Amino acid sequence: MNKANRAGDQLVVTKLDRLGRSLEHLIELSKQLQVKQVDLVVLHQGIDTSTAVGRLFFSIIGAIAEFEHALMSERAIDGLSAARARGRTGGQKPKLGPRQVKLARQMYEETGDDGKRRYTVAQIAAEFGVTRTIIQAHEQLIQFLAPVLTSTDT
């Protein structure tokens, strides 16, 4: 786009949404191009800002594109809210269930005759078919919640 600097140059794009994210940005860019006397040609929408009709059409298409984007965002937010109301949450399902976490915790705390941990994190992870990171994340969470869990048990 930096090369379209001389009067009479044309900036050619395939679609308007490839040029900017918001109507405000597109209008600002259009003004900058007008000051430089550079025409904007949008192939897919048939827009050519070298004509008055092209400039009008550019503004209308830009407004519709921004409106469409806003509607999609609202629909996504509404869909997530409806899913939450049905008790669904986003994201991946946990790799380990509560029973597995408890068993992994017991294995982690188990010590051998020498006083060292009997199982390494890698061995525990292999037993449950997950990565070491998953086991470590559960350990960190348990260590973080330990003071809270012990104070509510009493």
C-alpha contacts under 8 A as a table, 3 or more apart, distances in Angstrom:
res1	aa1	res2	aa2	distance
1	M	4	A	5.58
1	M	11	L	7.04
2	N	5	N	6.48
4	A	9	D	5.68
4	A	10	Q	6.62
4	A	11	L	6.24
4	A	38	V	6.74
5	N	9	D	6.97
5	N	36	K	6.35
5	N	38	V	6.98
6	R	9	D	5.69
6	R	36	K	6.58
6	R	37	Q	7.22
6	R	38	V	6.81
7	A	36	K	5.91
7	A	37	Q	4.63
7	A	38	V	5.56
8	G	37	Q	6.10
8	G	38	V	5.52
8	G	39	D	6.89
9	D	37	Q	7.53
9	D	38	V	4.98
9	D	39	D	6.34
10	Q	38	V	5.53
10	Q	39	D	4.64
10	Q	40	L	5.68
10	Q	41	V	6.76
11	L	38	V	6.96
11	L	39	D	6.13
11	L	40	L	4.85
11	L	41	V	6.07
12	V	40	L	6.06
12	V	41	V	4.74
12	V	42	V	5.93
12	V	43	L	7.21
13	V	16	L	7.03
13	V	18	R	7.19
13	V	19	L	7.21
13	V	40	L	7.93
13	V	41	V	6.42
13	V	42	V	5.07
13	V	43	L	6.32
14	T	18	R	7.39
14	T	42	V	5.54
14	T	43	L	4.87
14	T	44	H	5.49
15	K	18	R	5.55
15	K	19	L	7.37
15	K	42	V	5.78
15	K	43	L	6.52
15	K	44	H	5.43
15	K	45	Q	6.81
16	L	19	L	5.46
16	L	20	G	7.16
16	L	42	V	6.28
16	L	45	Q	7.60
16	L	62	G	7.38
17	D	20	G	5.65
17	D	21	R	6.40
17	D	65	A	7.55
18	R	21	R	7.84
19	L	26	L	7.11
20	G	23	L	7.62
20	G	25	H	5.92
20	G	26	L	5.44
21	R	25	H	6.69
21	R	26	L	7.45
21	R	66	E	7.96
22	S	25	H	5.19
22	S	26	L	6.25
22	S	62	G	7.76
22	S	66	E	5.90
23	L	26	L	5.00
23	L	27	I	6.03
23	L	62	G	5.36
23	L	63	A	5.90
23	L	65	A	7.76
23	L	66	E	5.93
24	E	27	I	5.24
24	E	28	E	6.16
25	H	28	E	5.12
25	H	29	L	6.10
26	L	29	L	5.06
26	L	30	S	6.02
26	L	62	G	7.13
27	I	30	S	4.89
27	I	31	K	6.15
27	I	59	S	7.45
28	E	31	K	5.11
28	E	32	Q	6.28
29	L	32	Q	5.06
29	L	33	L	6.19
30	S	33	L	5.07
30	S	34	Q	6.13
30	S	40	L	7.65
31	K	34	Q	4.97
31	K	35	V	6.21
32	Q	35	V	5.22
32	Q	36	K	6.43
33	L	36	K	5.11
33	L	37	Q	5.95
33	L	38	V	4.93
33	L	39	D	6.70
33	L	40	L	7.56
34	Q	37	Q	4.66
34	Q	38	V	5.83
34	Q	39	D	7.08
35	V	38	V	7.65
39	D	48	D	7.00
39	D	49	T	5.51
39	D	50	S	5.39
40	L	47	I	7.57
40	L	48	D	5.79
40	L	49	T	5.30
40	L	50	S	7.26
41	V	46	G	7.39
41	V	47	I	5.50
41	V	48	D	4.50
41	V	49	T	6.56
42	V	45	Q	5.83
42	V	46	G	5.73
42	V	47	I	4.94
42	V	48	D	6.57
43	L	46	G	5.14
43	L	47	I	6.75
47	I	54	G	5.21
47	I	55	R	7.69
47	I	57	F	6.69
47	I	58	F	6.28
48	D	51	T	6.43
48	D	54	G	4.79
48	D	55	R	7.14
49	T	52	A	6.88
49	T	53	V	7.65
49	T	54	G	4.56
49	T	55	R	4.66
49	T	58	F	7.27
50	S	54	G	6.74
50	S	55	R	7.40
51	T	54	G	5.07
51	T	55	R	6.38
52	A	55	R	5.14
52	A	56	L	6.28
53	V	56	L	5.07
53	V	57	F	6.03
54	G	57	F	5.03
54	G	58	F	5.97
55	R	58	F	5.00
55	R	59	S	6.41
56	L	59	S	5.25
56	L	60	I	6.35
57	F	60	I	5.08
57	F	61	I	6.01
58	F	61	I	5.32
58	F	62	G	6.02
59	S	62	G	5.13
59	S	63	A	6.20
60	I	63	A	5.18
60	I	64	I	6.24
61	I	64	I	5.08
61	I	65	A	6.07
62	G	65	A	5.12
62	G	66	E	6.26
63	A	66	E	5.20
63	A	67	F	6.14
64	I	67	F	4.98
64	I	68	E	6.08
65	A	68	E	5.09
65	A	69	H	6.25
66	E	69	H	5.09
66	E	70	A	6.25
67	F	70	A	5.11
67	F	71	L	6.22
68	E	71	L	5.09
68	E	72	M	6.25
69	H	72	M	5.17
69	H	73	S	6.30
70	A	73	S	5.15
70	A	74	E	6.22
71	L	74	E	5.10
71	L	75	R	6.12
72	M	75	R	5.10
72	M	76	A	6.16
73	S	76	A	5.15
73	S	77	I	6.27
74	E	77	I	5.15
74	E	78	D	6.08
75	R	78	D	5.01
75	R	79	G	5.98
76	A	79	G	5.06
76	A	80	L	6.21
77	I	80	L	5.18
77	I	81	S	6.19
78	D	81	S	5.07
78	D	82	A	6.13
79	G	82	A	5.11
79	G	83	A	6.15
80	L	83	A	5.06
80	L	84	R	6.17
81	S	84	R	5.09
81	S	85	A	6.19
82	A	85	A	5.02
82	A	86	R	6.40
83	A	86	R	5.08
83	A	87	G	6.48
83	A	88	R	5.23
83	A	89	T	7.02
84	R	87	G	4.95
84	R	88	R	4.96
84	R	89	T	5.89
85	A	88	R	7.29
94	P	97	G	6.72
95	K	130	V	7.25
95	K	134	I	7.61
96	L	99	R	7.96
96	L	100	Q	5.65
96	L	101	V	6.10
97	G	100	Q	5.22
97	G	101	V	6.20
98	P	101	V	5.08
98	P	102	K	6.25
99	R	102	K	5.11
99	R	103	L	6.27
100	Q	103	L	5.02
100	Q	104	A	6.00
100	Q	128	F	7.80
101	V	104	A	5.04
101	V	105	R	6.03
101	V	138	H	7.28
102	K	105	R	5.06
102	K	106	Q	6.26
103	L	106	Q	5.05
103	L	107	M	6.20
104	A	107	M	5.05
104	A	108	Y	6.06
104	A	124	I	6.46
104	A	135	I	7.58
105	R	108	Y	4.98
105	R	109	E	6.21
105	R	139	E	7.35
106	Q	109	E	5.20
106	Q	110	E	6.07
107	M	110	E	5.18
107	M	118	R	7.59
107	M	119	Y	6.45
107	M	124	I	7.08
108	Y	117	R	6.90
108	Y	118	R	7.58
108	Y	119	Y	6.26
108	Y	120	T	7.28
108	Y	121	V	7.19
108	Y	124	I	7.47
109	E	117	R	6.75
110	E	117	R	5.96
110	E	118	R	5.74
110	E	119	Y	7.37
111	T	114	D	7.69
111	T	115	G	5.56
111	T	116	K	5.34
111	T	117	R	4.30
111	T	118	R	4.70
111	T	119	Y	7.87
112	G	115	G	5.43
112	G	116	K	5.75
112	G	117	R	6.10
112	G	118	R	4.89
113	D	116	K	7.57
117	R	120	T	6.93
119	Y	123	Q	5.95
119	Y	124	I	6.49
120	T	123	Q	5.14
120	T	124	I	6.35
121	V	124	I	5.11
121	V	125	A	6.06
121	V	132	R	6.02
121	V	135	I	6.76
121	V	136	Q	7.37
122	A	125	A	5.06
122	A	126	A	6.12
122	A	131	T	7.65
122	A	132	R	5.54
123	Q	126	A	5.09
123	Q	127	E	6.21
124	I	127	E	5.07
124	I	128	F	6.52
124	I	132	R	7.93
124	I	135	I	7.53
125	A	128	F	5.33
125	A	129	G	5.90
125	A	130	V	5.07
125	A	131	T	5.48
125	A	132	R	5.31
125	A	134	I	7.66
125	A	135	I	6.24
126	A	129	G	4.94
126	A	130	V	6.31
126	A	131	T	7.34
127	E	130	V	7.96
130	V	134	I	6.51
130	V	135	I	7.68
131	T	134	I	5.50
131	T	135	I	6.99
132	R	135	I	5.24
132	R	136	Q	6.12
133	T	136	Q	4.99
133	T	137	A	5.95
134	I	137	A	5.14
134	I	138	H	6.38
135	I	138	H	5.23
135	I	139	E	6.21
136	Q	139	E	4.92
136	Q	140	Q	6.10
137	A	140	Q	5.14
137	A	141	L	6.18
138	H	141	L	5.05
138	H	142	I	6.11
139	E	142	I	5.11
139	E	143	Q	6.09
140	Q	143	Q	5.07
140	Q	144	F	6.02
141	L	144	F	5.01
141	L	145	L	6.11
142	I	145	L	5.08
142	I	146	A	5.71
143	Q	146	A	5.09
143	Q	147	P	7.92
144	F	147	P	7.24
145	L	148	V	5.25
145	L	149	L	5.98
146	A	149	L	5.08
146	A	150	T	6.04
147	P	150	T	5.33
147	P	151	S	6.14
148	V	151	S	5.27
148	V	152	T	6.35
149	L	152	T	5.38
149	L	153	D	6.32
150	T	153	D	5.12
150	T	154	T	6.79
151	S	154	T	5.74
